[in-house]
């Protein structure tokens, strides 16, 4: 091989490698941007009162994740709404079943296994935009099934003047068994977060009742009302590429928050989320048994 040809090949290889590196960076960057869409599920004052009312019974409940058997099978009916061009975002029944397999791994300690009830394509594209916290009434009337979880995969969810990635309802609402997810968030981690809400979990950064102190001394009365999760003032936009919290918020005592970015109920990037705590599993088990056991 002559030197000119070798030099040209080396330049081509370097250029190709550079392009791949830039592409990988852009993909990661876009994923981080996407991960910053906020959660659209918020508790009502009624649900805060229900948690307070049930707290003693919930925490006294005998619970061991290693001994919980999968005794409940809950059906999820998927309603995939085509966009104006008749496209469905590349989502298939096959890849959703893979998502469900991941979800079932994390829900085994709750004693619940999810199965696919049906996978339905909705061709009426105007239903692909959700702009009301109650969902699309016509869509629900036409397609929602009873005594199961209805998962609506849509193009956009716009609530309170903000784009959000998902929306569902807490156990105080036993009639609305619906979860809405943007199609570009149809992965197991966003679904796990919304299922967490559906079975009773507040976000770790919730402060609707009161802000939890860093030392956890008011954990029974504030934050997410769970004492084995870290006090959290919110991590949205405050997590770097190494999944490190970069914020500097302090609690009412002037102590710096050191929240977990790994918990499924935080609001940092989904790529960093990978755990529920023991008491979060306990709460989901409690609220399934007492408020969601009608699901089949």
Protein Blocks (a to p, Z undefined) as FASTA:
>chain_A
ZZklmmmmmmmmmmmmmmmmmmmmmmmmmmmmmmmpccfbdcdfklmmmmmmmmmmmmmp
ccdfklpccfbccdddddddddfkopahhpafklmmmmmmmmmmmmmmnopacddfbdcd
dfblklmpccbfkbpfklmmmmocghiacddddfbdceehiacfbdcddfklmmlccdcd
dfklmcfklmmmmmmmmnopacfkbcklbccdfklmmmmmgcjopakbccdebjehiacf
kopafbfbdcfkopacdddfkbmkbcbdfklgcbdcfklmmmmmmmmmmmmmmpZZ
